[in-house]
Amino acid sequence: MKSKILLLLCLISGIHVSAQKKKITPKVMGKDEVIYHIFQRSFYDSNGDNHGDLNGIREKLGYLQNLGVTAILLTPLYDSPFYHNYFADDFKAIDPKYGTMQDYLALIRDLHKRGMKFYMDMETQYVTQGHDWWVDGVGDPQSKYSDYILYDDSAHTQPSTIIFDLKGLKGYDGVYKKITTVNLNSPKVQEYNYHLFKFWMDPNGDGRFEDGVDGFRLDHMMDNLDNKPALPHLFNTFWNPLFAKLRKVNPKISFVAEQANWATFGKDYLTPGGADRVFGFRLAMAIRSFDKSQLAKAADSTFQMVKNGKQQIVFIENHDMPRFSYGVKGDIARLKIGAALNLLLGGIPSIYYGQEIGMSGTNASLGATDANDIPNRSAFDWYKSGKGKGMAYWYKQKGPWKDKFETDKPNDGISLEEQADDPNSLWNFYREMLNLRKANPVLIGGAYKTLTNNNDQVFSFQRTENGKRIVIAVNLSERNQDVAIQFAGKETKLNQLHGIVKAAIVPPTKPGDPNTIKLNMAPNGIEVWGWE
């Protein structure tokens, strides 16, 4: 989204790194989720207008289940002048390019019938110049919306800036649109948010939730919004009261906080902030580094915070980051390492659409524009040729940058059509890792621990639960590596769940010393063991 601290900082610098029925209870609960994060405008176009849409996602639910996905997270659906929909004109109106409310409800019901969950991305901290609060309130202190947004003057002619004193952004279409900050201190705004979130939880208001969201991703959630003096202590004054009221409506609702500062572990969001989950940004950056020390430190810190039912979302890509494949230059072995760590480390794994086929792209290629992140949000490549039904090439239709997108080259190996029948493809590796996870519950809910070994190029860890143990070793280098992995336990025989190298358990020479697993690992090797 365009409002988070790091993102807007990069924008400025030019770097830019939505009657009673039979109750349907989702089968997928808690720790066994696998989230698929979709930038829906670029996923699948069902009606031929080049925009990915809700019916397109519905058509592809079978694909997602075949992959191993159990939940989807969409970027905002509400009406907005911006292609990414993060700054709203109307929080209750679905962008017409995505479809209708009927299309939305059909998607939610289909998801729930399949035992899948749905998470809605929400950012109600800002509105655009087209929103009613702006249109009716600016210049009129007597407006019924007079305290809904922040102003810099008593005459209400100067709506306050957003982060870094920005007053708006130039859209992908080249048109500048004004944006302002919502007054989250206003009791009317707080009540509006309660009814808005409650609406999406239960659209028909019947007290059932088969047509509502299972949770919300809270974009750019902050205690002191953008460090504005007017909006301090929002965890106590806005977020926690909102969460408490919504949990009374549906105790199972989940709140996923996106920390504004990606350099933090997000601990404050889980305890004083009241959220159920946060995104493991530090862990994502560590995985992308291929540095054993960074990985161990980030994983230890990330999973130590998971207490009292709280959870971490573990990911390696999202809509604001350069694609993982871009960072590893499309190296299939490195892409598989990223997949294994994404899916086996712990927490709730999240896969960004196209990650499973190695789609590439980077921001910072189009200057300080709203189009800057489109290479990270390009059309899912369904076909070998890059052409065919459902391709969502909305960004190639208009705008000053429409001729600058060339990441979808034909016959480049980066398409579902090219990978689906290739047993060695990245797509099939994702399926293998997700099936491995599903077949071994310890990989879903098991406790994480970094395991000591004697090689700086090999990262090793274990997952344990109910007396069961799985050990994973990853060679982060492109050379063979000898390694001895220490573990405490009485197991004497390995059961190889994935990998190509035979390993042996060597008992300790002294009482009290740990056992070791010794082997020579292949370049970029991934080995997974359980115990019989």
Secondary structure as the mmCIF struct_conf table of DSSP 4:
data_model
#
loop_
_struct_conf.conf_type_id
_struct_conf.id
_struct_conf.beg_label_comp_id
_struct_conf.beg_label_asym_id
_struct_conf.beg_label_seq_id
_struct_conf.end_label_comp_id
_struct_conf.end_label_asym_id
_struct_conf.end_label_seq_id
BEND BEND1 LYS A 4 LYS A 4
HELX_RH_AL_P HELX_RH_AL_P1 ILE A 5 SER A 13
TURN_TY1_P TURN_TY1_P1 GLY A 14 GLY A 14
BEND BEND2 LYS A 27 LYS A 27
HELX_RH_3T_P HELX_RH_3T_P1 GLY A 30 ASP A 32
STRN STRN1 ILE A 35 ILE A 38
HELX_RH_3T_P HELX_RH_3T_P2 GLN A 40 SER A 42
TURN_TY1_P TURN_TY1_P2 PHE A 43 PHE A 43
BEND BEND3 SER A 46 ASN A 50
HELX_RH_AL_P HELX_RH_AL_P2 LEU A 54 GLU A 59
TURN_TY1_P TURN_TY1_P3 LYS A 60 LYS A 60
HELX_RH_AL_P HELX_RH_AL_P3 LEU A 61 LEU A 67
TURN_TY1_P TURN_TY1_P4 GLY A 68 GLY A 68
STRN STRN2 ALA A 71 LEU A 74
STRN STRN3 TYR A 78 ASP A 79
BEND BEND4 PRO A 81 PHE A 82
TURN_TY1_P TURN_TY1_P5 TYR A 83 HIS A 84
BEND BEND5 PHE A 87 PHE A 87
STRN STRN4 ALA A 88 ALA A 88
BEND BEND6 ASP A 89 ASP A 89
STRN STRN5 ASP A 90 ILE A 94
HELX_LH_PP_P HELX_LH_PP_P1 ASP A 95 ASP A 95
TURN_TY1_P TURN_TY1_P6 PRO A 96 TYR A 98
HELX_RH_AL_P HELX_RH_AL_P4 MET A 101 LYS A 113
TURN_TY1_P TURN_TY1_P7 ARG A 114 GLY A 115
STRN STRN6 LYS A 117 MET A 122
BEND BEND7 GLN A 125 GLN A 125
STRN STRN7 TYR A 126 THR A 128
TURN_TY1_P TURN_TY1_P8 GLN A 129 GLY A 130
BEND BEND8 HIS A 131 HIS A 131
HELX_RH_AL_P HELX_RH_AL_P5 ASP A 132 GLY A 137
TURN_TY1_P TURN_TY1_P9 VAL A 138 GLY A 139
TURN_TY1_P TURN_TY1_P10 PRO A 141 GLN A 142
BEND BEND9 SER A 143 SER A 143
TURN_TY1_P TURN_TY1_P11 LYS A 144 TYR A 148
STRN STRN8 ILE A 149 ILE A 149
STRN STRN9 TYR A 151 TYR A 151
BEND BEND10 ASP A 152 ASP A 153
TURN_TY1_P TURN_TY1_P12 SER A 154 ALA A 155
BEND BEND11 HIS A 156 HIS A 156
BEND BEND12 GLN A 158 GLN A 158
STRN STRN10 PRO A 159 PRO A 159
HELX_LH_PP_P HELX_LH_PP_P2 SER A 160 THR A 161
HELX_RH_3T_P HELX_RH_3T_P3 ILE A 163 ASP A 165
STRN STRN11 GLY A 168 LYS A 170
TURN_TY1_P TURN_TY1_P13 TYR A 172 ASP A 173
BEND BEND13 GLY A 174 GLY A 174
STRN STRN12 TYR A 176 THR A 181
STRN STRN13 VAL A 182 VAL A 182
TURN_TY1_P TURN_TY1_P14 LEU A 184 ASN A 185
HELX_RH_AL_P HELX_RH_AL_P6 PRO A 187 MET A 201
BEND BEND14 ASP A 202 ASP A 202
TURN_TY1_P TURN_TY1_P15 PRO A 203 ASN A 204
BEND BEND15 ASP A 206 GLY A 207
TURN_TY1_P TURN_TY1_P16 GLU A 210 ASP A 211
BEND BEND16 GLY A 212 GLY A 212
BEND BEND17 ASP A 214 ASP A 214
STRN STRN14 GLY A 215 MET A 221
BEND BEND18 ASP A 223 ASN A 224
HELX_RH_3T_P HELX_RH_3T_P4 LEU A 225 ASN A 227
TURN_TY1_P TURN_TY1_P17 PRO A 229 ALA A 230
BEND BEND19 LEU A 231 LEU A 231
HELX_RH_AL_P HELX_RH_AL_P7 LEU A 234 LEU A 234
HELX_RH_PI_P HELX_RH_PI_P1 PHE A 235 TRP A 239
HELX_RH_AL_P HELX_RH_AL_P8 ASN A 240 VAL A 249
TURN_TY1_P TURN_TY1_P18 PRO A 251 LYS A 252
STRN STRN15 SER A 254 GLN A 259
BEND BEND20 ALA A 260 ALA A 260
TURN_TY1_P TURN_TY1_P19 TRP A 262 ALA A 263
BEND BEND21 THR A 264 THR A 264
HELX_RH_AL_P HELX_RH_AL_P9 LYS A 267 LEU A 270
TURN_TY1_P TURN_TY1_P20 THR A 271 GLY A 273
BEND BEND22 ASP A 276 ASP A 276
STRN STRN16 ARG A 277 PHE A 279
HELX_RH_AL_P HELX_RH_AL_P10 PHE A 281 SER A 289
TURN_TY1_P TURN_TY1_P21 PHE A 290 PHE A 290
HELX_RH_AL_P HELX_RH_AL_P11 LYS A 292 GLN A 304
TURN_TY1_P TURN_TY1_P22 MET A 305 MET A 305
TURN_TY1_P TURN_TY1_P23 ASN A 308 GLY A 309
STRN STRN17 GLN A 311 VAL A 314
BEND BEND23 ILE A 316 ILE A 316
TURN_TY1_P TURN_TY1_P24 HIS A 319 ASP A 320
BEND BEND24 MET A 321 MET A 321
HELX_RH_AL_P HELX_RH_AL_P12 PHE A 324 GLY A 327
TURN_TY1_P TURN_TY1_P25 VAL A 328 GLY A 330
HELX_RH_AL_P HELX_RH_AL_P13 ILE A 332 LEU A 344
BEND BEND25 LEU A 345 GLY A 347
STRN STRN18 ILE A 348 TYR A 352
TURN_TY1_P TURN_TY1_P26 TYR A 353 GLY A 354
HELX_RH_3T_P HELX_RH_3T_P5 GLN A 355 ILE A 357
TURN_TY1_P TURN_TY1_P27 GLY A 358 GLY A 358
BEND BEND26 ASN A 363 LEU A 366
BEND BEND27 ALA A 368 THR A 369
TURN_TY1_P TURN_TY1_P28 ASP A 370 ASP A 373
HELX_RH_3T_P HELX_RH_3T_P6 ILE A 374 ASN A 376
BEND BEND28 ARG A 377 ARG A 377
HELX_LH_PP_P HELX_LH_PP_P3 SER A 378 PHE A 380
BEND BEND29 TYR A 383 TYR A 383
TURN_TY1_P TURN_TY1_P29 LYS A 384 SER A 385
BEND BEND30 GLY A 386 GLY A 386
BEND BEND31 GLY A 388 GLY A 388
TURN_TY1_P TURN_TY1_P30 LYS A 389 GLY A 390
HELX_RH_3T_P HELX_RH_3T_P7 TRP A 394 LYS A 396
TURN_TY1_P TURN_TY1_P31 GLN A 397 GLN A 397
BEND BEND32 LYS A 398 GLY A 399
TURN_TY1_P TURN_TY1_P32 PRO A 400 ASP A 403
TURN_TY1_P TURN_TY1_P33 PRO A 410 ASN A 411
BEND BEND33 ASP A 412 GLY A 413
BEND BEND34 SER A 415 SER A 415
HELX_RH_AL_P HELX_RH_AL_P14 LEU A 416 GLN A 419
TURN_TY1_P TURN_TY1_P34 ALA A 420 ASP A 421
TURN_TY1_P TURN_TY1_P35 PRO A 423 ASN A 424
BEND BEND35 SER A 425 SER A 425
HELX_RH_AL_P HELX_RH_AL_P15 LEU A 426 ALA A 439
TURN_TY1_P TURN_TY1_P36 PRO A 441 PRO A 441
HELX_RH_AL_P HELX_RH_AL_P16 VAL A 442 GLY A 445
HELX_LH_PP_P HELX_LH_PP_P4 GLY A 446 GLY A 446
STRN STRN19 ALA A 447 THR A 450
HELX_LH_PP_P HELX_LH_PP_P5 LEU A 451 THR A 452
STRN STRN20 ASN A 453 ASN A 453
BEND BEND36 ASN A 454 ASN A 454
TURN_TY1_P TURN_TY1_P37 ASP A 456 GLN A 457
STRN STRN21 VAL A 458 GLU A 465
TURN_TY1_P TURN_TY1_P38 ASN A 466 GLY A 467
STRN STRN22 LYS A 468 ASN A 475
BEND BEND37 SER A 477 ARG A 479
STRN STRN23 GLN A 481 PHE A 487
BEND BEND38 GLY A 489 GLY A 489
STRN STRN24 LEU A 494 HIS A 498
BEND BEND39 ILE A 500 ILE A 500
STRN STRN25 ALA A 504 VAL A 506
BEND BEND40 THR A 509 LYS A 510
TURN_TY1_P TURN_TY1_P39 PRO A 511 GLY A 512
HELX_LH_PP_P HELX_LH_PP_P6 ASP A 513 PRO A 514
STRN STRN26 ASN A 515 MET A 521
HELX_LH_PP_P HELX_LH_PP_P7 ALA A 522 ALA A 522
TURN_TY1_P TURN_TY1_P40 PRO A 523 ASN A 524
STRN STRN27 ILE A 526 TRP A 531
#
